[in-house]
Amino acid sequence: MKTRIIAKLDVKPPFVVKPVHFEGLRQVGKPTELAKKYYEQGADEIMYIDIVASLYQREILLNEIEQTANELFIPFGVGGGVKTIDDFSKLFHAGADKVVINTHAVQENPDIINQAAEIFGNQAVVVNIEAKRWDNWWECYTDCGRIQSGRNVMEWVKEVEQRGAGEILLQSVDHDGRRKGFDIELAQQVVEKVNIPVVIASGAGSLEDIKNLIEIAKPSGVAIASLLHYDQFTIKDIKAYLMCNGIEVSK
Amino acid sequence: MSQIIGLINYGIAGNTHSIKKAIEKAGGSVQIVNNADELQKVDKIVIPGVGSFKDAMQELKNDALLEPLKQAIQSKPTLGICLGMQILSTLGFEYGKTQGLNVIQAEVKPMLVDAKIPHMGFNQIHVVNPNKLLAGLENEEFYFMHSYEVVNYTDIIALTDYAGHKFVSAIHKNNLYGVQFHPEKSREAGIGLFKNFIAL
């Protein structure tokens, strides 16, 4: 299977921001413009995460989503502050193909995963996990690494799979935004633990980081943010490099 | 005379928006079809589909579209996308056993493969029977997002390989086409497929 290369937009409306280690934000552009740019560079998917919707307890901005979706002819995943089946429904109607859920499922109502999967299909339900490393385990965090949940990542991934999630977006609180490589051990363990696709985010600092991650952990996809936002590399560069190194990616 | 492509709107999920956009990008005119009257007025039909086989059939019944759609498919060029192709079959096995539209003699079963499910991402199609829908798109990559597959051995036009398992990625019978992948999510190749459908 070809490894998906996904562009991830962390949005604090109206801007895409680059959280550094989940704190300190730098504005890098508008979601519509960046989504289009990465689509044209050959991204396999775009993921749009409103990183403050949950924290500020407000709904995600549907206008923004619709405008961004309009420019894309690839899958578009959207998350941030999703709480109800109605939220899922609104996002799909605004143009999302997948809806990403984290805080509400981890902290309050895991059943929302089952309900959403039965109504919209497993493929449309993505569970976002923010993992924080402790001595010999990883803990699920929420709200961009601000709030602890007490849940063990390795148990939670199994649970969300059983509940019907179609995919996991795995982020690392420790590695996010630092551009110093992925938490490969975490990635590898989660990929091996579940039978649903796992997309790994947090940590790409070089092309080699991405290659190492794919070779060792074999994820279904890699989500890239900083590396793209600072125009360090384009999606095209990343794919060309991976192909040269014998890793299968889409053209 | 310009033709109107009717996009069947059913269910609460509905990826009608993105399919409409892609058909328009390919130069087609789209009419969203919510009931039998609207179905009468269109020249071609596209059946989208997101969700489960069982829910999709129930929604068609609720909207009183099931029988009219079966009728219309007999004469109008039709394209089923993903679940929209699967429900053309006789039987589906998602959340129990459900009767499909029964316009192709096939069943829909879980993919049996030693790899991650859902099968998600870009994958290549291999055209096994040359046809107008996939003309010029042989060996292109399309986006797949599914856990079930059509088990049908008679009207296949394309196959796709997932972790060594070959499954049906496109079918064709008379004026009816079905694709397991999402052309509306498959960049220029997908737009090309809609262009071919418009030209049928």
Interface residues (C-beta under 8 A of the other chain):
Chain A: M1 K2 R4 D44 A69 N70 F73 I74 P75 S89 F92 H93 A94 G95 D97 E118 I119 F120 G121 N122 Q123 A124 G166 E167 N195 I196 P197 V198 S220 G221 S250 K251
Chain B: I12 A13 G14 N15 H17 S18 K21 A22 K25 V50 G51 S52 D55 L83 Y95 A115 K116 I117 P118 H119 M120 G121 F122 N123 E141 Y143 M145 H146 S147 Y162 A163 H182 E184 K185 S186 R187 E188 G190 I191
